[in-house]
């Protein structure tokens, strides 16, 4: 969410819904190393980040492709 304001300004300049832009950005959080390490430490799985990525990789790729396609259809780009 650090870049939400920047993305909102881009969405305003382009004829794209700012909600769509920010929602599409959120898909990147699935592979964000900082988020992954924080979540792993909260559930006492520190050091298991590689296993977590392997376990969630298929779902992440599916979600990424689906969100990207949907975003492309919505925005027309």
Secondary structure, DSSP 4 states (H G I P E B T S, - for coil): -TTHHHHHHHHHHTTS-HHHHHHHHHGGGGG-HHHHHHHHHHTT-TT-HHHHHHHHHHHHHHHHHHHHHHHHHHH--
